[in-house]
Amino acid sequence: MKEGALLALPISVACGTAGIVVGVVGQTGIGLQFTQFLMALSGGYLWSVLGLIAIAAIILGMGLPVTAAYIVLSIMAVPSLTELGVGLLAAHMIVFWLSQTSNVTPPIALAAFAAAGIANTSPMKAAVQAFKLAQGFFIIPIMMAFSGLIWMEGQNIDFVKAVILTIGLIISFAGTIEGRLATKLPIAARGLLLLAGFTMLVPNLFINILGIAIIIVTTIINYRASKLERLQPIPVR
């Protein structure tokens, strides 16, 4: 009971702070104005709205815990997403997911800074590396908005397709950014993976299958190359 009470304190403070923000937003009408501002600045394109929400989530995350950042941002951002045709559940999940990025995005990456203290390394270097490794954070909201990644009743096929495409995106972008899968990737293979990743976003089944095939073949070749590297004898000096 003691541990439960102590763990509830940060959430209670966050909810209390968010309550003040909710009151201000409700009394001043700034929520509606912010929604209209997002819509006007984005030109009515869902891609632009997602980018602006991601920027707002990072800025809010610099001074608020993740839970508080989500509560504050959801009040103002969810209406913009629903106006563009995103489902209510998917809109909340997108905002919640983007609110997590404050833990791993410079200049204030709280989780990365804590990990840097444990590892006794540079906090900013750890934050940059965390940002690279967490690129999946930015892929998932895109797939939530543009595919059936949020499962709904009667959408089993769309959900399975969205999961496969999302996994393909993460593998392709991870290989492109890090330059390796099982072992180091050549420049040509990285470019091919990047191209295959973008095919996951095209609403065409044939192009999607082609991209998945490229990712699978590249992964298999890279895995075999890593096995050959392990079998090679270490030169004696």
Rosetta constraint file for C-alpha pairs under 8 A:
AtomPair CA 1 CA 5 HARMONIC 6.16 0.50
AtomPair CA 2 CA 6 HARMONIC 6.25 0.50
AtomPair CA 3 CA 7 HARMONIC 6.04 0.50
AtomPair CA 4 CA 8 HARMONIC 6.10 0.50
AtomPair CA 5 CA 9 HARMONIC 6.48 0.50
AtomPair CA 6 CA 10 HARMONIC 7.93 0.50
AtomPair CA 7 CA 11 HARMONIC 7.58 0.50
AtomPair CA 8 CA 12 HARMONIC 6.02 0.50
AtomPair CA 9 CA 13 HARMONIC 6.18 0.50
AtomPair CA 10 CA 14 HARMONIC 6.12 0.50
AtomPair CA 11 CA 15 HARMONIC 6.05 0.50
AtomPair CA 11 CA 67 HARMONIC 7.27 0.50
AtomPair CA 11 CA 68 HARMONIC 7.91 0.50
AtomPair CA 12 CA 16 HARMONIC 6.05 0.50
AtomPair CA 13 CA 17 HARMONIC 6.12 0.50
AtomPair CA 14 CA 18 HARMONIC 6.00 0.50
AtomPair CA 14 CA 64 HARMONIC 7.92 0.50
AtomPair CA 14 CA 65 HARMONIC 7.26 0.50
AtomPair CA 14 CA 67 HARMONIC 6.97 0.50
AtomPair CA 14 CA 68 HARMONIC 5.02 0.50
AtomPair CA 15 CA 19 HARMONIC 5.93 0.50
AtomPair CA 15 CA 68 HARMONIC 6.53 0.50
AtomPair CA 15 CA 71 HARMONIC 7.92 0.50
AtomPair CA 16 CA 20 HARMONIC 6.62 0.50
AtomPair CA 17 CA 21 HARMONIC 6.59 0.50
AtomPair CA 17 CA 68 HARMONIC 7.62 0.50
AtomPair CA 18 CA 22 HARMONIC 6.01 0.50
AtomPair CA 18 CA 68 HARMONIC 6.15 0.50
AtomPair CA 18 CA 71 HARMONIC 6.52 0.50
AtomPair CA 18 CA 72 HARMONIC 5.98 0.50
AtomPair CA 19 CA 23 HARMONIC 6.12 0.50
AtomPair CA 20 CA 24 HARMONIC 6.25 0.50
AtomPair CA 21 CA 25 HARMONIC 6.03 0.50
AtomPair CA 21 CA 72 HARMONIC 6.92 0.50
AtomPair CA 22 CA 26 HARMONIC 6.01 0.50
AtomPair CA 22 CA 72 HARMONIC 7.31 0.50
AtomPair CA 22 CA 75 HARMONIC 7.49 0.50
AtomPair CA 23 CA 27 HARMONIC 6.04 0.50
AtomPair CA 24 CA 28 HARMONIC 5.91 0.50
AtomPair CA 24 CA 30 HARMONIC 7.87 0.50
AtomPair CA 25 CA 29 HARMONIC 5.58 0.50
AtomPair CA 25 CA 30 HARMONIC 5.16 0.50
AtomPair CA 25 CA 31 HARMONIC 5.37 0.50
AtomPair CA 26 CA 30 HARMONIC 7.36 0.50
AtomPair CA 26 CA 31 HARMONIC 7.13 0.50
AtomPair CA 29 CA 33 HARMONIC 6.55 0.50
AtomPair CA 30 CA 34 HARMONIC 5.84 0.50
AtomPair CA 31 CA 35 HARMONIC 6.14 0.50
AtomPair CA 31 CA 75 HARMONIC 6.96 0.50
AtomPair CA 31 CA 76 HARMONIC 5.04 0.50
AtomPair CA 32 CA 36 HARMONIC 6.18 0.50
AtomPair CA 32 CA 76 HARMONIC 7.38 0.50
AtomPair CA 33 CA 37 HARMONIC 5.96 0.50
AtomPair CA 34 CA 38 HARMONIC 6.11 0.50
AtomPair CA 34 CA 76 HARMONIC 6.39 0.50
AtomPair CA 35 CA 39 HARMONIC 6.22 0.50
AtomPair CA 35 CA 76 HARMONIC 6.12 0.50
AtomPair CA 35 CA 77 HARMONIC 6.52 0.50
AtomPair CA 35 CA 79 HARMONIC 6.69 0.50
AtomPair CA 35 CA 80 HARMONIC 5.47 0.50
AtomPair CA 36 CA 40 HARMONIC 6.02 0.50
AtomPair CA 36 CA 80 HARMONIC 7.75 0.50
AtomPair CA 37 CA 41 HARMONIC 5.94 0.50
AtomPair CA 38 CA 42 HARMONIC 5.89 0.50
AtomPair CA 38 CA 49 HARMONIC 6.48 0.50
AtomPair CA 38 CA 52 HARMONIC 7.38 0.50
AtomPair CA 38 CA 80 HARMONIC 7.08 0.50
AtomPair CA 39 CA 43 HARMONIC 6.10 0.50
AtomPair CA 39 CA 44 HARMONIC 5.34 0.50
AtomPair CA 39 CA 45 HARMONIC 7.99 0.50
AtomPair CA 39 CA 49 HARMONIC 7.12 0.50
AtomPair CA 39 CA 80 HARMONIC 6.65 0.50
AtomPair CA 40 CA 44 HARMONIC 6.69 0.50
AtomPair CA 42 CA 46 HARMONIC 7.66 0.50
AtomPair CA 42 CA 48 HARMONIC 4.82 0.50
AtomPair CA 42 CA 49 HARMONIC 5.57 0.50
AtomPair CA 42 CA 52 HARMONIC 7.85 0.50
AtomPair CA 43 CA 48 HARMONIC 7.56 0.50
AtomPair CA 44 CA 48 HARMONIC 7.76 0.50
AtomPair CA 44 CA 49 HARMONIC 7.70 0.50
AtomPair CA 44 CA 84 HARMONIC 7.45 0.50
AtomPair CA 45 CA 49 HARMONIC 6.51 0.50
AtomPair CA 45 CA 84 HARMONIC 7.84 0.50
AtomPair CA 46 CA 50 HARMONIC 6.19 0.50
AtomPair CA 46 CA 81 HARMONIC 7.45 0.50
AtomPair CA 46 CA 84 HARMONIC 6.58 0.50
AtomPair CA 47 CA 51 HARMONIC 6.36 0.50
AtomPair CA 48 CA 52 HARMONIC 6.23 0.50
AtomPair CA 49 CA 53 HARMONIC 6.09 0.50
AtomPair CA 49 CA 80 HARMONIC 7.59 0.50
AtomPair CA 49 CA 81 HARMONIC 7.48 0.50
AtomPair CA 50 CA 54 HARMONIC 6.12 0.50
AtomPair CA 50 CA 142 HARMONIC 7.66 0.50
AtomPair CA 51 CA 55 HARMONIC 6.34 0.50
AtomPair CA 52 CA 56 HARMONIC 6.18 0.50
AtomPair CA 53 CA 57 HARMONIC 6.01 0.50
AtomPair CA 53 CA 77 HARMONIC 6.80 0.50
AtomPair CA 53 CA 95 HARMONIC 7.48 0.50
AtomPair CA 53 CA 98 HARMONIC 7.80 0.50
AtomPair CA 54 CA 58 HARMONIC 6.30 0.50
AtomPair CA 54 CA 98 HARMONIC 5.85 0.50
AtomPair CA 54 CA 99 HARMONIC 7.79 0.50
AtomPair CA 55 CA 59 HARMONIC 6.31 0.50
AtomPair CA 56 CA 60 HARMONIC 6.07 0.50
AtomPair CA 56 CA 73 HARMONIC 7.72 0.50
AtomPair CA 57 CA 61 HARMONIC 5.92 0.50
AtomPair CA 57 CA 69 HARMONIC 6.81 0.50
AtomPair CA 57 CA 70 HARMONIC 7.78 0.50
AtomPair CA 57 CA 73 HARMONIC 6.98 0.50
AtomPair CA 57 CA 95 HARMONIC 7.89 0.50
AtomPair CA 57 CA 98 HARMONIC 6.16 0.50
AtomPair CA 57 CA 99 HARMONIC 5.14 0.50
AtomPair CA 57 CA 101 HARMONIC 7.45 0.50
AtomPair CA 57 CA 102 HARMONIC 7.11 0.50
AtomPair CA 58 CA 62 HARMONIC 6.53 0.50
AtomPair CA 58 CA 98 HARMONIC 7.94 0.50
AtomPair CA 58 CA 99 HARMONIC 7.04 0.50
AtomPair CA 58 CA 101 HARMONIC 6.44 0.50
AtomPair CA 58 CA 102 HARMONIC 5.15 0.50
AtomPair CA 58 CA 105 HARMONIC 7.26 0.50
AtomPair CA 59 CA 63 HARMONIC 7.59 0.50
AtomPair CA 59 CA 102 HARMONIC 7.85 0.50
AtomPair CA 60 CA 64 HARMONIC 5.94 0.50
AtomPair CA 60 CA 69 HARMONIC 5.69 0.50
AtomPair CA 60 CA 102 HARMONIC 7.88 0.50
AtomPair CA 61 CA 65 HARMONIC 6.29 0.50
AtomPair CA 61 CA 66 HARMONIC 6.37 0.50
AtomPair CA 61 CA 69 HARMONIC 5.92 0.50
AtomPair CA 61 CA 99 HARMONIC 6.81 0.50
AtomPair CA 61 CA 101 HARMONIC 7.67 0.50
AtomPair CA 61 CA 102 HARMONIC 4.57 0.50
AtomPair CA 61 CA 103 HARMONIC 7.53 0.50
AtomPair CA 62 CA 102 HARMONIC 6.46 0.50
AtomPair CA 62 CA 108 HARMONIC 5.70 0.50
AtomPair CA 62 CA 109 HARMONIC 7.85 0.50
AtomPair CA 64 CA 68 HARMONIC 5.92 0.50
AtomPair CA 64 CA 69 HARMONIC 5.62 0.50
AtomPair CA 65 CA 69 HARMONIC 6.06 0.50
AtomPair CA 66 CA 70 HARMONIC 6.15 0.50
AtomPair CA 66 CA 99 HARMONIC 5.78 0.50
AtomPair CA 66 CA 100 HARMONIC 5.85 0.50
AtomPair CA 66 CA 102 HARMONIC 7.17 0.50
AtomPair CA 66 CA 103 HARMONIC 7.86 0.50
AtomPair CA 67 CA 71 HARMONIC 6.31 0.50
AtomPair CA 67 CA 99 HARMONIC 7.82 0.50
AtomPair CA 68 CA 72 HARMONIC 6.14 0.50
AtomPair CA 69 CA 73 HARMONIC 5.94 0.50
AtomPair CA 69 CA 99 HARMONIC 6.08 0.50
AtomPair CA 70 CA 74 HARMONIC 5.74 0.50
AtomPair CA 70 CA 95 HARMONIC 6.42 0.50
AtomPair CA 70 CA 96 HARMONIC 5.35 0.50
AtomPair CA 70 CA 99 HARMONIC 5.49 0.50
AtomPair CA 71 CA 75 HARMONIC 6.55 0.50
AtomPair CA 72 CA 76 HARMONIC 7.10 0.50
AtomPair CA 73 CA 77 HARMONIC 5.72 0.50
AtomPair CA 73 CA 78 HARMONIC 7.83 0.50
AtomPair CA 73 CA 95 HARMONIC 7.00 0.50
AtomPair CA 74 CA 78 HARMONIC 5.21 0.50
AtomPair CA 74 CA 92 HARMONIC 6.57 0.50
AtomPair CA 74 CA 95 HARMONIC 6.15 0.50
AtomPair CA 74 CA 96 HARMONIC 7.74 0.50
AtomPair CA 75 CA 79 HARMONIC 7.66 0.50
AtomPair CA 76 CA 80 HARMONIC 7.62 0.50
AtomPair CA 77 CA 81 HARMONIC 6.64 0.50
AtomPair CA 77 CA 95 HARMONIC 7.41 0.50
AtomPair CA 78 CA 82 HARMONIC 6.22 0.50
AtomPair CA 78 CA 88 HARMONIC 7.53 0.50
AtomPair CA 78 CA 91 HARMONIC 5.60 0.50
AtomPair CA 78 CA 92 HARMONIC 6.31 0.50
AtomPair CA 78 CA 95 HARMONIC 7.29 0.50
AtomPair CA 79 CA 83 HARMONIC 6.10 0.50
AtomPair CA 80 CA 84 HARMONIC 6.64 0.50
AtomPair CA 81 CA 85 HARMONIC 6.73 0.50
AtomPair CA 81 CA 86 HARMONIC 5.51 0.50
AtomPair CA 81 CA 87 HARMONIC 7.98 0.50
AtomPair CA 81 CA 91 HARMONIC 5.96 0.50
AtomPair CA 82 CA 86 HARMONIC 4.77 0.50
AtomPair CA 82 CA 87 HARMONIC 6.02 0.50
AtomPair CA 82 CA 88 HARMONIC 6.22 0.50
AtomPair CA 82 CA 91 HARMONIC 6.70 0.50
AtomPair CA 86 CA 90 HARMONIC 6.51 0.50
AtomPair CA 86 CA 91 HARMONIC 6.02 0.50
AtomPair CA 86 CA 145 HARMONIC 6.30 0.50
AtomPair CA 87 CA 91 HARMONIC 5.96 0.50
AtomPair CA 88 CA 92 HARMONIC 6.32 0.50
AtomPair CA 89 CA 93 HARMONIC 6.21 0.50
AtomPair CA 90 CA 94 HARMONIC 6.06 0.50
AtomPair CA 90 CA 144 HARMONIC 6.25 0.50
AtomPair CA 90 CA 145 HARMONIC 6.94 0.50
AtomPair CA 90 CA 150 HARMONIC 6.30 0.50
AtomPair CA 91 CA 95 HARMONIC 6.37 0.50
AtomPair CA 91 CA 145 HARMONIC 7.64 0.50
AtomPair CA 92 CA 96 HARMONIC 6.05 0.50
AtomPair CA 93 CA 97 HARMONIC 5.90 0.50
AtomPair CA 93 CA 141 HARMONIC 7.77 0.50
AtomPair CA 94 CA 98 HARMONIC 6.16 0.50
AtomPair CA 94 CA 141 HARMONIC 4.94 0.50
AtomPair CA 94 CA 144 HARMONIC 6.79 0.50
AtomPair CA 94 CA 145 HARMONIC 7.59 0.50
AtomPair CA 95 CA 99 HARMONIC 6.12 0.50
AtomPair CA 96 CA 100 HARMONIC 6.82 0.50
AtomPair CA 97 CA 101 HARMONIC 7.48 0.50
AtomPair CA 97 CA 137 HARMONIC 7.09 0.50
AtomPair CA 97 CA 140 HARMONIC 7.91 0.50
AtomPair CA 97 CA 141 HARMONIC 6.78 0.50
AtomPair CA 98 CA 137 HARMONIC 7.03 0.50
AtomPair CA 98 CA 138 HARMONIC 7.24 0.50
AtomPair CA 98 CA 141 HARMONIC 7.20 0.50
AtomPair CA 100 CA 104 HARMONIC 7.95 0.50
AtomPair CA 100 CA 137 HARMONIC 7.98 0.50
AtomPair CA 101 CA 105 HARMONIC 5.92 0.50
AtomPair CA 101 CA 137 HARMONIC 6.85 0.50
AtomPair CA 102 CA 106 HARMONIC 8.00 0.50
AtomPair CA 102 CA 108 HARMONIC 7.08 0.50
AtomPair CA 102 CA 109 HARMONIC 5.86 0.50
AtomPair CA 102 CA 110 HARMONIC 7.34 0.50
AtomPair CA 103 CA 108 HARMONIC 7.52 0.50
AtomPair CA 103 CA 109 HARMONIC 4.54 0.50
AtomPair CA 103 CA 110 HARMONIC 4.92 0.50
AtomPair CA 103 CA 111 HARMONIC 4.95 0.50
AtomPair CA 103 CA 112 HARMONIC 6.76 0.50
AtomPair CA 104 CA 108 HARMONIC 7.79 0.50
AtomPair CA 104 CA 109 HARMONIC 4.52 0.50
AtomPair CA 104 CA 110 HARMONIC 6.86 0.50
AtomPair CA 104 CA 111 HARMONIC 6.23 0.50
AtomPair CA 104 CA 112 HARMONIC 5.76 0.50
AtomPair CA 104 CA 127 HARMONIC 5.98 0.50
AtomPair CA 104 CA 130 HARMONIC 5.52 0.50
AtomPair CA 104 CA 131 HARMONIC 5.43 0.50
AtomPair CA 104 CA 134 HARMONIC 7.24 0.50
AtomPair CA 105 CA 109 HARMONIC 5.06 0.50
AtomPair CA 105 CA 127 HARMONIC 6.32 0.50
AtomPair CA 105 CA 128 HARMONIC 7.23 0.50
AtomPair CA 105 CA 130 HARMONIC 7.34 0.50
AtomPair CA 105 CA 131 HARMONIC 5.35 0.50
AtomPair CA 106 CA 124 HARMONIC 7.17 0.50
AtomPair CA 106 CA 127 HARMONIC 5.70 0.50
AtomPair CA 106 CA 128 HARMONIC 6.52 0.50
AtomPair CA 106 CA 131 HARMONIC 7.44 0.50
AtomPair CA 107 CA 124 HARMONIC 7.37 0.50
AtomPair CA 107 CA 127 HARMONIC 7.63 0.50
AtomPair CA 108 CA 113 HARMONIC 7.98 0.50
AtomPair CA 108 CA 127 HARMONIC 7.99 0.50
AtomPair CA 109 CA 113 HARMONIC 5.98 0.50
AtomPair CA 109 CA 127 HARMONIC 5.88 0.50
AtomPair CA 110 CA 114 HARMONIC 6.18 0.50
AtomPair CA 111 CA 115 HARMONIC 6.19 0.50
AtomPair CA 112 CA 116 HARMONIC 6.03 0.50
AtomPair CA 112 CA 123 HARMONIC 6.88 0.50
AtomPair CA 112 CA 126 HARMONIC 5.78 0.50
AtomPair CA 112 CA 127 HARMONIC 5.12 0.50
AtomPair CA 112 CA 130 HARMONIC 6.38 0.50
AtomPair CA 113 CA 117 HARMONIC 6.33 0.50
AtomPair CA 113 CA 123 HARMONIC 4.96 0.50
AtomPair CA 113 CA 124 HARMONIC 7.52 0.50
AtomPair CA 113 CA 126 HARMONIC 6.95 0.50
AtomPair CA 113 CA 127 HARMONIC 6.71 0.50
AtomPair CA 114 CA 118 HARMONIC 6.54 0.50
AtomPair CA 115 CA 119 HARMONIC 6.12 0.50
AtomPair CA 115 CA 126 HARMONIC 7.68 0.50
AtomPair CA 116 CA 120 HARMONIC 5.65 0.50
AtomPair CA 116 CA 121 HARMONIC 5.11 0.50
AtomPair CA 116 CA 122 HARMONIC 6.21 0.50
AtomPair CA 116 CA 123 HARMONIC 5.12 0.50
AtomPair CA 116 CA 126 HARMONIC 5.94 0.50
AtomPair CA 117 CA 121 HARMONIC 6.63 0.50
AtomPair CA 117 CA 123 HARMONIC 7.30 0.50
AtomPair CA 121 CA 125 HARMONIC 7.79 0.50
AtomPair CA 121 CA 126 HARMONIC 7.26 0.50
AtomPair CA 122 CA 126 HARMONIC 6.18 0.50
AtomPair CA 123 CA 127 HARMONIC 6.09 0.50
AtomPair CA 124 CA 128 HARMONIC 6.19 0.50
AtomPair CA 125 CA 129 HARMONIC 6.20 0.50
AtomPair CA 126 CA 130 HARMONIC 5.97 0.50
AtomPair CA 127 CA 131 HARMONIC 6.09 0.50
AtomPair CA 128 CA 132 HARMONIC 6.39 0.50
AtomPair CA 129 CA 133 HARMONIC 6.21 0.50
AtomPair CA 130 CA 134 HARMONIC 5.93 0.50
AtomPair CA 131 CA 135 HARMONIC 6.47 0.50
AtomPair CA 132 CA 177 HARMONIC 7.09 0.50
AtomPair CA 132 CA 178 HARMONIC 7.78 0.50
AtomPair CA 133 CA 174 HARMONIC 7.40 0.50
AtomPair CA 134 CA 138 HARMONIC 7.94 0.50
AtomPair CA 135 CA 139 HARMONIC 6.85 0.50
AtomPair CA 135 CA 170 HARMONIC 7.76 0.50
AtomPair CA 135 CA 173 HARMONIC 7.67 0.50
AtomPair CA 135 CA 174 HARMONIC 7.46 0.50
AtomPair CA 136 CA 140 HARMONIC 6.23 0.50
AtomPair CA 136 CA 170 HARMONIC 5.83 0.50
AtomPair CA 137 CA 141 HARMONIC 7.34 0.50
AtomPair CA 138 CA 142 HARMONIC 6.91 0.50
AtomPair CA 139 CA 143 HARMONIC 6.40 0.50
AtomPair CA 139 CA 166 HARMONIC 7.46 0.50
AtomPair CA 139 CA 169 HARMONIC 7.44 0.50
AtomPair CA 139 CA 170 HARMONIC 7.26 0.50
AtomPair CA 140 CA 144 HARMONIC 6.13 0.50
AtomPair CA 140 CA 166 HARMONIC 7.11 0.50
AtomPair CA 141 CA 145 HARMONIC 6.23 0.50
AtomPair CA 142 CA 146 HARMONIC 6.14 0.50
AtomPair CA 143 CA 147 HARMONIC 5.21 0.50
AtomPair CA 143 CA 148 HARMONIC 7.51 0.50
AtomPair CA 143 CA 149 HARMONIC 6.20 0.50
AtomPair CA 143 CA 162 HARMONIC 7.16 0.50
AtomPair CA 143 CA 166 HARMONIC 6.80 0.50
AtomPair CA 144 CA 148 HARMONIC 6.55 0.50
AtomPair CA 144 CA 149 HARMONIC 5.13 0.50
AtomPair CA 144 CA 150 HARMONIC 6.09 0.50
AtomPair CA 147 CA 158 HARMONIC 7.46 0.50
AtomPair CA 147 CA 159 HARMONIC 7.89 0.50
AtomPair CA 147 CA 162 HARMONIC 5.85 0.50
AtomPair CA 148 CA 152 HARMONIC 7.93 0.50
AtomPair CA 148 CA 155 HARMONIC 7.40 0.50
AtomPair CA 148 CA 158 HARMONIC 5.29 0.50
AtomPair CA 148 CA 159 HARMONIC 4.91 0.50
AtomPair CA 148 CA 161 HARMONIC 7.85 0.50
AtomPair CA 148 CA 162 HARMONIC 5.63 0.50
AtomPair CA 149 CA 158 HARMONIC 7.67 0.50
AtomPair CA 149 CA 159 HARMONIC 5.28 0.50
AtomPair CA 149 CA 160 HARMONIC 7.94 0.50
AtomPair CA 149 CA 162 HARMONIC 5.12 0.50
AtomPair CA 149 CA 163 HARMONIC 6.20 0.50
AtomPair CA 150 CA 159 HARMONIC 6.97 0.50
AtomPair CA 151 CA 155 HARMONIC 6.59 0.50
AtomPair CA 151 CA 156 HARMONIC 7.17 0.50
AtomPair CA 151 CA 159 HARMONIC 5.65 0.50
AtomPair CA 152 CA 156 HARMONIC 7.60 0.50
AtomPair CA 155 CA 159 HARMONIC 6.09 0.50
AtomPair CA 156 CA 160 HARMONIC 6.26 0.50
AtomPair CA 157 CA 161 HARMONIC 6.16 0.50
AtomPair CA 158 CA 162 HARMONIC 6.04 0.50
AtomPair CA 159 CA 163 HARMONIC 6.22 0.50
AtomPair CA 160 CA 164 HARMONIC 6.32 0.50
AtomPair CA 161 CA 165 HARMONIC 6.20 0.50
AtomPair CA 162 CA 166 HARMONIC 6.01 0.50
AtomPair CA 163 CA 167 HARMONIC 6.21 0.50
AtomPair CA 164 CA 168 HARMONIC 6.22 0.50
AtomPair CA 165 CA 169 HARMONIC 6.13 0.50
AtomPair CA 165 CA 200 HARMONIC 5.60 0.50
AtomPair CA 165 CA 208 HARMONIC 7.55 0.50
AtomPair CA 165 CA 212 HARMONIC 7.67 0.50
AtomPair CA 166 CA 170 HARMONIC 6.25 0.50
AtomPair CA 166 CA 200 HARMONIC 7.66 0.50
AtomPair CA 167 CA 171 HARMONIC 6.21 0.50
AtomPair CA 168 CA 172 HARMONIC 6.08 0.50
AtomPair CA 168 CA 197 HARMONIC 6.79 0.50
AtomPair CA 168 CA 200 HARMONIC 7.22 0.50
AtomPair CA 168 CA 212 HARMONIC 6.37 0.50
AtomPair CA 168 CA 215 HARMONIC 6.95 0.50
AtomPair CA 169 CA 173 HARMONIC 6.04 0.50
AtomPair CA 169 CA 197 HARMONIC 4.94 0.50
AtomPair CA 169 CA 198 HARMONIC 7.69 0.50
AtomPair CA 169 CA 200 HARMONIC 6.43 0.50
AtomPair CA 170 CA 174 HARMONIC 5.82 0.50
AtomPair CA 171 CA 175 HARMONIC 6.09 0.50
AtomPair CA 171 CA 215 HARMONIC 7.76 0.50
AtomPair CA 172 CA 176 HARMONIC 6.14 0.50
AtomPair CA 172 CA 193 HARMONIC 4.92 0.50
AtomPair CA 172 CA 194 HARMONIC 5.96 0.50
AtomPair CA 172 CA 196 HARMONIC 6.88 0.50
AtomPair CA 172 CA 197 HARMONIC 5.31 0.50
AtomPair CA 172 CA 215 HARMONIC 6.69 0.50
AtomPair CA 173 CA 177 HARMONIC 5.96 0.50
AtomPair CA 173 CA 193 HARMONIC 7.20 0.50
AtomPair CA 173 CA 194 HARMONIC 6.27 0.50
AtomPair CA 173 CA 197 HARMONIC 6.56 0.50
AtomPair CA 174 CA 178 HARMONIC 5.87 0.50
AtomPair CA 174 CA 179 HARMONIC 7.80 0.50
AtomPair CA 174 CA 180 HARMONIC 8.00 0.50
AtomPair CA 174 CA 181 HARMONIC 7.84 0.50
AtomPair CA 175 CA 179 HARMONIC 5.24 0.50
AtomPair CA 175 CA 180 HARMONIC 5.19 0.50
AtomPair CA 175 CA 181 HARMONIC 5.57 0.50
AtomPair CA 175 CA 185 HARMONIC 7.59 0.50
AtomPair CA 175 CA 190 HARMONIC 6.55 0.50
AtomPair CA 175 CA 193 HARMONIC 7.05 0.50
AtomPair CA 176 CA 180 HARMONIC 7.49 0.50
AtomPair CA 176 CA 190 HARMONIC 4.82 0.50
AtomPair CA 176 CA 191 HARMONIC 7.07 0.50
AtomPair CA 176 CA 193 HARMONIC 6.34 0.50
AtomPair CA 176 CA 194 HARMONIC 5.99 0.50
AtomPair CA 179 CA 184 HARMONIC 6.01 0.50
AtomPair CA 179 CA 185 HARMONIC 5.35 0.50
AtomPair CA 179 CA 186 HARMONIC 7.65 0.50
AtomPair CA 179 CA 190 HARMONIC 6.55 0.50
AtomPair CA 180 CA 184 HARMONIC 4.21 0.50
AtomPair CA 180 CA 185 HARMONIC 4.82 0.50
AtomPair CA 181 CA 185 HARMONIC 7.07 0.50
AtomPair CA 181 CA 219 HARMONIC 7.14 0.50
AtomPair CA 181 CA 222 HARMONIC 6.90 0.50
AtomPair CA 181 CA 223 HARMONIC 7.66 0.50
AtomPair CA 182 CA 219 HARMONIC 7.92 0.50
AtomPair CA 182 CA 222 HARMONIC 6.19 0.50
AtomPair CA 182 CA 223 HARMONIC 5.35 0.50
AtomPair CA 182 CA 226 HARMONIC 5.99 0.50
AtomPair CA 183 CA 222 HARMONIC 6.37 0.50
AtomPair CA 183 CA 223 HARMONIC 7.05 0.50
AtomPair CA 183 CA 225 HARMONIC 7.21 0.50
AtomPair CA 183 CA 226 HARMONIC 5.26 0.50
AtomPair CA 184 CA 222 HARMONIC 7.84 0.50
AtomPair CA 185 CA 189 HARMONIC 6.01 0.50
AtomPair CA 185 CA 190 HARMONIC 6.31 0.50
AtomPair CA 185 CA 222 HARMONIC 7.10 0.50
AtomPair CA 186 CA 190 HARMONIC 6.39 0.50
AtomPair CA 187 CA 191 HARMONIC 6.28 0.50
AtomPair CA 188 CA 192 HARMONIC 6.17 0.50
AtomPair CA 189 CA 193 HARMONIC 6.11 0.50
AtomPair CA 189 CA 218 HARMONIC 7.05 0.50
AtomPair CA 190 CA 194 HARMONIC 6.20 0.50
AtomPair CA 191 CA 195 HARMONIC 6.24 0.50
AtomPair CA 192 CA 196 HARMONIC 6.12 0.50
AtomPair CA 192 CA 214 HARMONIC 7.67 0.50
AtomPair CA 193 CA 197 HARMONIC 6.07 0.50
AtomPair CA 193 CA 214 HARMONIC 7.38 0.50
AtomPair CA 193 CA 215 HARMONIC 6.28 0.50
AtomPair CA 193 CA 218 HARMONIC 7.65 0.50
AtomPair CA 194 CA 198 HARMONIC 6.55 0.50
AtomPair CA 195 CA 199 HARMONIC 6.57 0.50
AtomPair CA 195 CA 211 HARMONIC 7.91 0.50
AtomPair CA 196 CA 200 HARMONIC 6.85 0.50
AtomPair CA 196 CA 210 HARMONIC 7.90 0.50
AtomPair CA 196 CA 211 HARMONIC 4.47 0.50
AtomPair CA 196 CA 212 HARMONIC 7.11 0.50
AtomPair CA 196 CA 214 HARMONIC 6.42 0.50
AtomPair CA 196 CA 215 HARMONIC 6.58 0.50
AtomPair CA 197 CA 201 HARMONIC 7.51 0.50
AtomPair CA 197 CA 211 HARMONIC 6.92 0.50
AtomPair CA 198 CA 202 HARMONIC 7.14 0.50
AtomPair CA 199 CA 207 HARMONIC 6.12 0.50
AtomPair CA 199 CA 208 HARMONIC 5.71 0.50
AtomPair CA 199 CA 210 HARMONIC 7.97 0.50
AtomPair CA 199 CA 211 HARMONIC 5.57 0.50
AtomPair CA 200 CA 207 HARMONIC 7.74 0.50
AtomPair CA 200 CA 208 HARMONIC 5.30 0.50
AtomPair CA 200 CA 211 HARMONIC 6.55 0.50
AtomPair CA 200 CA 212 HARMONIC 7.78 0.50
AtomPair CA 201 CA 208 HARMONIC 7.89 0.50
AtomPair CA 202 CA 207 HARMONIC 7.05 0.50
AtomPair CA 202 CA 208 HARMONIC 6.92 0.50
AtomPair CA 203 CA 208 HARMONIC 7.74 0.50
AtomPair CA 204 CA 208 HARMONIC 6.17 0.50
AtomPair CA 205 CA 209 HARMONIC 6.15 0.50
AtomPair CA 206 CA 210 HARMONIC 6.24 0.50
AtomPair CA 207 CA 211 HARMONIC 6.19 0.50
AtomPair CA 208 CA 212 HARMONIC 6.21 0.50
AtomPair CA 209 CA 213 HARMONIC 6.11 0.50
AtomPair CA 210 CA 214 HARMONIC 6.31 0.50
AtomPair CA 211 CA 215 HARMONIC 6.31 0.50
AtomPair CA 212 CA 216 HARMONIC 6.16 0.50
AtomPair CA 213 CA 217 HARMONIC 6.09 0.50
AtomPair CA 214 CA 218 HARMONIC 6.01 0.50
AtomPair CA 215 CA 219 HARMONIC 6.04 0.50
AtomPair CA 216 CA 220 HARMONIC 6.18 0.50
AtomPair CA 217 CA 221 HARMONIC 6.18 0.50
AtomPair CA 218 CA 222 HARMONIC 6.08 0.50
AtomPair CA 219 CA 223 HARMONIC 6.05 0.50
AtomPair CA 220 CA 224 HARMONIC 6.21 0.50
AtomPair CA 221 CA 225 HARMONIC 6.18 0.50
AtomPair CA 222 CA 226 HARMONIC 6.28 0.50
AtomPair CA 223 CA 227 HARMONIC 6.45 0.50
AtomPair CA 224 CA 228 HARMONIC 6.32 0.50
AtomPair CA 225 CA 229 HARMONIC 6.27 0.50
AtomPair CA 226 CA 230 HARMONIC 6.42 0.50
AtomPair CA 227 CA 231 HARMONIC 6.38 0.50
AtomPair CA 228 CA 232 HARMONIC 6.37 0.50
